[in-house]
Amino acid sequence: MIKPVALYGCEIWGTLTARIQDKNKHLYDIFKEWEAESLNIKFCKYLLEAGKKSTNIAIISELGRYPMYFSIIQNILLYWHRLQSSPESSLLHKAYTENINLNQGNINCWYKNVIYYSKKINLSLPECKTYKNTFLKKQVKKHLKKHFLQYWKMKREEGLESGKLTTYFMFKENFIMEKYMYIKSHKIRKSICRFRISAHDLRIEKGRYESVKNNAGQRIPLDRNKRICLMCNQNNIEDEYHFLTECPLYTEERDKFFRDISLLNKNFILLSKGDKFLWLMSNEDNLIITKLSEYLVKAFKIRHNAMSFHK
């Protein structure tokens, strides 16, 4: 019910030149600040209880939910299709013809941005004129998906190199809704999601808001490599990998968790720590996901108590 209201009239306002400041940007980067997309992201974060500072690309990746601009551009191109095939004597067609003339005079107008969107997703307008409405809708959606997934894969490659989602993109290989989203338990979905997308209290995340003095006495952000775990003396970064496979503070709970997993998969115990981590984080079996969630809840409780004791 909300989407039709949010996108009402987008066939027109979705082409406003003032809203498209840099046409060299990817469509996702152009639309991400628009009200409709902000609403979409807020809804997704509310649904996942992920927190306001959670990374947007991770939020929609977990849900496999495509950006709102898909519907905006689809509506624009379907409206264009209707206009170009309308009777020549109609007022709508005359307005459409005037837009074509304005574009030929290199004047910013509605039709100019229709062409821009079609080129951006590699869709031929002359060819689209021959399509029926239902087929055009499918083609627009197909081209939008292909265009966005190229962008997503690029962001994944960048994320693997550096940034907040380095660990996340190690196990997130495809833009699809994760299987744990279908689990009925709200508690399980929440614990798994927050751990996967770094919406937690581990130092790899909280450390980004810490600062230290450099040699010149200036305050600078704490480097990623210095966000060391304060719960042990291993001198390792307190990230998801360390929390799940290494930190001795959770040894008792981890050993029990790993024994339970080994009963479900006899080869699990043979894996290296790194492979165990990736296997657990990408697993789609509901029972294993549930066991992982139980470990996370207990381990974070142990961590919280330890932090309170040291304060």
Secondary structure by P-SEA (a helix, b strand, c coil): caaaaaacccccccccccccccccccccccccccaaaaaaaaaaaaaacccccccaaaaaaaaccccaaaaaaaaaaaaaaaaaacccccaaaaaaaaaaaaaaaccccaaaaaaaaaaaacccccccccccaaaaaaaaaaaaaaaaaaaaaaaaaaaaaccccccccccccccccccccccccaaaaaaaaaaaaccccccccccccbbbbccccccccccccccccccccccccccccccccccccaaaaaaaaaaaaaaaccccccccaaaaaaaaaacccaaaaaaaaaaaaaaaaaaaaaaaaac
